Amino acid sequence: MVLVTGGTGFLGSILIDQLLQQGIPVRAIRRSTSRMPSLLDNRPQLEWMEADVLDYLALKEAFNGVTQVYHCAAKVSYHPAHRKSMLRINVQGTANVVNLCLDTGARLVHVSSIAALGEGKNGNDTTENDMWEYDPSQSHYSVAKYESEMEVWRGFSEGLKGVIVNPSLIIGCSSGHRGSGAIFYLLHKGLKFYPSGSVGLVDVEDVARAMVKLMEKKELSEERYIVSNVNLTHKEMLSRSCSFLGRPAPKSKATPLMLEVAWRLASFSAWVKGKKSTLTKESARVSSKKLRFSNQKLLQAIDFEFKPIDQTLNEICHSVIKSETSLHN
């Protein structure tokens, strides 16, 4: 039996769909408050169980008969108000999964992040060998992902079998208005500025496919793999997307100083309205970083071909146009 945590999420739901298409029965856990993805409606080989990664006893019950575990459950946020809950969910939740994998002998594929890696030295692309180092500018999300990954490495030292994947920015149609999908809706509405940094991009379907291949290749263990397709500047990514949206590309660079001012104004405005700001100090600073990632270790480990990134961007943008058109009709 295959167990997927975070099965109702962006990556988890795509992963489950791919496993079911291959005829692999799946058990997935969800919280009682989780919104069920329509993609997974009426799937006879899919068993849902209500459990939280922080509820060890409920999680233990979900592990009955399980031989493979995909740990996708995690909290992603750059808002300071979420720091404690993010650490608890990502770190303690991963510790619970690791301990149960050790108890049952299940093989684990753990979804970490490029945020748990260090930066490439001397202008080189970041690789799996670039070690994360703490400094005060690190985001709380980066700290949480690093510490959760350390729980998996602890498990490896105790006999756990499995691998870690470190995806770059995951994009895809099913993200909707949330997470990485939000930027495409902003572009459709006429975003004028682009951040000065660069980013690694990967289609959510590619991340799921890579995870399944790594799970099945049992000789691979106690390793981590960057899953990233291309490195693009934010300007280039936004320009390509705007060509598919039929919108003018942002022409003004948002300098680090402008972003520092912007997040403060956004935070004040949100405070006045009694809401949480979508632009925070951490998210503003991350967007200014020049990040590049190497996928060579993954490509040497498994037979894999990434989906063309323009195809992914085109699919997302057409989904945005369709959504916005139906909303205003």
CORVEN-V876870 format. One record per pair of residues at least 12 apart in sequence whose ideal C-beta (glycine too) atoms are under 8 Angstrom apart, sorted by the first residue. I is the first residue (numbers start at 1). J is the second residue. D is the distance in Angstrom with one decimal. If there is no record, write none. Layout:
# CORVEN-V876870
i=[I	I]
j=[J	J]
d=[D	D]
This chain:
# CORVEN-V876870
i=[1	1	1	1	1	1	2	2	2	2	2	2	2	2	2	2	3	3	3	3	3	3	3	3	3	3	3	4	4	4	4	4	4	4	4	4	5	5	5	5	5	5	5	5	5	5	6	6	6	6	6	7	7	7	7	7	7	7	8	8	8	8	8	8	9	9	10	10	10	10	10	10	10	11	11	11	11	11	11	11	12	12	12	12	13	13	13	13	14	14	14	14	14	14	14	15	15	15	15	15	16	16	16	16	17	17	18	18	18	18	19	20	20	20	22	23	24	25	25	25	26	26	26	27	27	27	27	27	27	28	28	28	28	29	29	29	29	29	29	29	29	29	29	30	30	30	30	31	31	31	32	37	39	49	49	52	53	53	53	53	53	53	53	54	54	54	54	54	56	56	59	59	59	60	63	63	63	63	66	66	67	67	67	67	68	68	68	68	69	69	69	69	69	69	69	70	70	70	70	71	71	71	71	71	71	72	73	73	74	74	74	74	74	74	75	75	75	76	76	77	77	78	78	78	78	78	78	78	79	79	79	79	80	80	80	80	81	82	83	86	86	86	87	87	87	87	90	90	90	90	91	91	91	91	93	94	94	94	94	94	95	97	98	98	98	98	98	99	101	101	101	102	102	102	102	105	107	107	107	107	108	108	108	108	108	108	109	109	109	109	109	109	109	110	110	110	110	110	110	111	111	111	111	112	112	112	112	112	112	112	112	113	113	113	113	113	114	114	114	114	114	114	114	114	114	115	115	115	115	115	116	116	116	116	116	116	116	117	117	117	117	117	117	118	118	118	118	119	120	120	125	125	125	125	126	126	126	126	126	127	127	127	127	127	128	128	128	128	128	128	132	137	139	139	139	140	141	149	149	152	156	156	161	161	161	162	162	162	163	163	163	163	163	163	163	163	164	164	164	165	165	165	165	165	165	165	165	166	166	166	166	167	167	167	167	167	168	168	168	168	168	168	168	168	168	168	169	169	169	169	170	170	170	170	171	171	171	171	171	171	171	172	172	172	172	172	172	173	173	173	174	175	175	176	181	182	183	183	184	184	184	184	184	185	185	187	187	187	187	187	187	187	188	188	188	188	188	188	190	190	191	191	192	192	192	193	193	193	193	193	194	194	194	194	194	194	194	194	195	195	195	195	195	195	196	196	196	196	196	196	196	197	197	197	197	197	197	197	197	198	198	198	198	198	198	198	198	199	199	199	199	199	199	200	200	200	200	200	200	200	201	201	201	201	201	201	201	201	202	202	202	202	203	203	203	203	203	205	206	206	206	206	207	209	210	210	210	210	210	211	213	213	213	214	214	217	217	220	223	225	225	225	226	226	226	226	226	227	227	228	228	228	229	229	229	229	230	230	231	231	231	232	234	235	235	235	237	238	240	240	241	241	241	244	244	244	244	245	245	245	246	254	256	256	259	259	259	259	260	260	262	262	263	263	263	263	263	263	266	266	266	267	267	267]
j=[25	27	65	66	67	68	19	24	25	26	27	66	67	68	69	70	26	27	28	29	62	63	66	68	69	70	106	16	19	26	27	28	29	69	70	72	28	29	53	69	70	71	72	73	93	97	71	72	73	74	111	26	28	29	30	40	48	72	28	30	34	35	36	37	72	73	170	172	174	175	178	179	204	72	111	167	170	204	207	208	28	70	72	73	37	39	40	174	39	172	174	204	205	207	208	70	72	208	211	212	28	40	43	46	39	40	205	208	209	212	212	43	45	46	212	45	45	45	46	47	45	46	47	46	47	48	49	62	66	46	47	48	49	48	49	50	51	52	53	58	59	62	73	48	49	50	51	50	51	52	50	174	174	61	62	93	73	89	92	93	94	96	97	88	89	92	93	96	96	100	96	97	100	100	100	103	104	106	104	106	104	105	106	107	106	107	109	215	97	101	106	107	108	109	162	109	111	211	215	94	97	108	109	110	111	111	89	93	89	90	93	111	145	148	89	90	144	141	179	140	141	139	140	141	280	282	283	286	276	277	280	282	140	280	281	282	276	140	140	140	141	144	140	143	144	147	144	145	147	148	144	147	148	151	148	110	148	149	151	152	151	110	151	152	154	155	160	155	155	160	162	155	158	159	160	161	161	162	215	218	152	155	160	161	162	163	162	163	164	165	211	214	215	149	152	162	163	164	165	165	167	207	211	145	148	149	152	164	165	166	224	141	142	145	166	167	126	166	167	168	200	226	228	291	293	139	141	142	145	146	132	142	145	146	148	149	166	130	131	132	166	226	293	130	131	132	133	291	292	294	231	292	293	294	226	291	292	293	294	226	293	294	296	297	166	223	224	225	226	297	146	285	282	285	286	282	282	164	224	164	221	222	218	221	222	215	221	222	214	215	220	221	222	223	224	225	223	224	225	207	210	211	214	224	225	226	227	224	225	226	227	202	207	226	227	228	199	200	201	202	226	227	228	229	291	293	199	200	201	202	202	203	204	207	201	202	203	204	312	313	316	203	204	205	312	315	316	315	316	319	204	204	316	323	316	278	238	241	241	245	316	317	320	320	324	238	241	242	245	247	250	320	245	247	317	320	321	324	247	248	238	250	250	251	252	250	252	253	254	258	234	235	238	249	250	252	253	254	234	253	254	259	287	288	234	253	254	255	256	287	288	233	234	286	287	288	289	290	291	231	232	233	234	289	290	291	292	231	232	233	234	237	291	228	229	230	231	291	292	293	228	229	230	231	232	237	309	312	227	228	229	306	229	306	307	309	312	307	227	229	306	307	227	304	225	227	298	302	304	227	302	303	304	301	302	301	302	301	301	297	298	301	293	294	295	297	298	295	298	293	294	295	295	306	307	309	306	309	291	292	293	309	287	249	250	253	313	250	310	313	313	316	317	313	314	317	318	317	320	321	321	287	285	288	284	285	287	288	281	284	279	284	277	279	280	281	283	284	278	279	280	279	280	281]
d=[6.5	5.7	4.7	4.9	6.4	7.8	6.2	5.8	6.9	5.1	7.0	7.2	7.5	4.7	7.7	7.2	7.7	5.1	7.3	7.3	6.2	6.6	4.4	7.1	4.8	7.3	7.4	5.5	7.6	5.9	7.5	4.5	7.6	7.8	4.7	6.3	7.7	5.5	5.8	7.4	7.2	5.1	5.7	3.8	7.9	6.5	7.5	3.5	3.3	6.6	7.8	7.8	3.1	6.5	5.9	7.7	7.5	7.2	7.7	5.0	4.3	6.4	6.1	5.9	6.0	7.3	6.9	7.2	6.3	5.3	7.4	6.3	6.3	5.2	6.7	7.9	6.3	5.7	6.0	6.6	7.1	7.6	4.0	7.4	4.2	5.4	5.9	6.9	7.7	7.1	6.6	5.0	6.0	7.9	4.8	6.0	6.6	4.1	6.3	7.5	5.8	6.0	8.0	6.5	5.6	6.7	7.5	5.1	6.6	6.3	6.8	5.6	5.5	6.2	7.6	7.5	7.6	4.5	7.7	7.4	6.6	5.3	7.1	7.9	4.5	7.9	6.3	6.5	6.9	6.6	7.3	5.8	7.4	7.7	5.3	7.3	4.2	7.7	7.6	8.0	7.2	5.2	7.6	5.8	7.6	6.3	7.7	6.9	7.9	5.5	5.5	7.5	6.9	7.3	4.9	7.9	5.0	6.8	7.9	3.3	7.5	5.8	6.3	6.8	6.6	6.0	5.6	7.0	5.2	8.0	5.6	7.2	6.3	6.0	4.8	7.7	5.4	7.0	6.3	5.2	8.0	7.6	5.5	6.8	6.2	5.2	7.8	5.8	6.6	5.7	4.9	7.1	4.9	7.3	7.8	5.1	7.5	6.1	7.1	6.6	4.9	6.3	7.1	4.8	6.2	5.0	7.5	6.2	6.8	5.2	7.6	6.8	7.6	7.2	4.5	6.0	7.6	6.4	6.8	7.8	6.4	5.9	7.4	5.8	4.9	4.0	4.1	7.0	5.8	7.5	5.4	8.0	6.8	6.9	7.7	7.7	6.5	7.6	4.4	6.4	6.7	4.8	7.6	7.4	5.1	7.0	4.3	6.5	7.3	4.3	6.4	4.7	4.9	6.4	7.6	7.0	4.2	7.9	4.5	6.6	4.6	7.7	5.3	5.9	7.0	3.9	6.3	7.7	6.7	5.7	7.2	6.0	5.9	6.5	5.6	7.9	4.9	5.0	6.6	6.9	7.1	7.4	6.3	7.3	3.4	7.8	5.9	5.9	7.8	6.5	5.1	5.9	5.0	7.3	4.8	6.8	7.5	4.9	7.3	5.8	7.0	8.0	7.5	5.7	7.0	4.6	7.6	5.1	6.6	5.0	6.9	7.8	7.9	4.5	5.9	6.5	7.0	5.2	6.9	5.0	6.4	6.6	7.0	7.3	5.9	7.0	5.8	4.2	4.8	7.5	5.7	6.9	4.3	4.4	7.8	4.7	6.4	5.5	7.9	5.9	5.9	7.4	7.9	3.8	4.8	5.0	5.8	7.4	6.5	7.9	7.2	4.5	5.7	4.1	7.3	7.1	6.5	4.9	6.7	7.1	7.9	4.8	7.6	6.9	7.3	7.6	5.2	6.7	6.0	5.5	4.9	6.7	4.1	7.6	6.3	6.7	7.1	6.2	7.7	5.7	7.7	4.5	7.5	5.0	8.0	8.0	6.2	8.0	5.1	7.9	5.6	6.5	7.6	5.2	6.6	6.4	7.3	3.8	7.2	7.1	6.6	5.9	6.8	7.1	5.5	8.0	5.1	5.8	6.8	4.9	6.7	5.7	4.9	7.9	4.5	6.9	6.9	3.0	6.2	5.3	7.3	7.2	3.7	7.8	7.9	5.5	5.3	6.3	5.4	7.1	5.9	7.7	5.1	5.8	5.9	7.3	6.4	6.8	6.1	7.7	6.3	5.7	3.6	6.6	6.8	7.8	6.8	5.4	5.4	4.3	6.9	7.4	7.9	7.8	7.2	7.5	7.6	8.0	6.1	7.5	5.4	6.2	4.9	5.9	7.5	6.3	5.6	5.7	5.8	6.0	7.7	8.0	5.4	6.3	7.9	5.2	7.1	5.8	6.6	7.7	7.2	5.3	5.5	7.3	5.8	5.4	5.0	7.1	4.1	7.5	5.1	4.6	5.1	7.9	4.3	7.4	6.2	6.4	4.5	7.9	5.2	7.0	3.7	5.8	7.3	5.6	6.8	6.3	6.9	8.0	5.4	7.4	5.8	7.6	5.5	4.8	4.7	5.3	6.7	6.1	6.4	4.5	6.6	7.8	4.9	5.8	6.4	7.3	6.4	7.9	6.3	6.7	5.8	3.9	7.6	7.2	5.3	6.2	6.8	4.2	7.2	5.8	5.7	7.8	6.2	6.7	5.9	7.7	5.7	5.1	4.6	7.3	6.8	7.4	4.8	7.5	4.4	6.5	7.0	6.4	5.4	5.6	5.2	7.4	7.3	5.0	6.4	7.0	6.1	7.9	4.5	7.5	6.5	7.3	6.4	7.2	6.1	6.0	7.7	5.7	4.5	6.4	5.2	6.4	5.7	6.7	6.3	7.0	6.1	4.3	7.9	5.2	7.1	4.3	7.4	5.5	7.9	4.9	7.5	4.4	6.4	7.6	6.6	7.9	7.5	7.5	7.6	5.5	6.5	5.6	5.2	7.5	5.7	5.9	4.8	3.7	7.0	4.7	6.7	6.6	7.7	7.7	7.6	4.7	4.0	7.4	6.7	6.2	8.0	6.7	6.1	6.6	7.2	4.9	5.8	5.3	7.5	4.3	7.1	4.2	7.9	7.8	7.1	7.9]
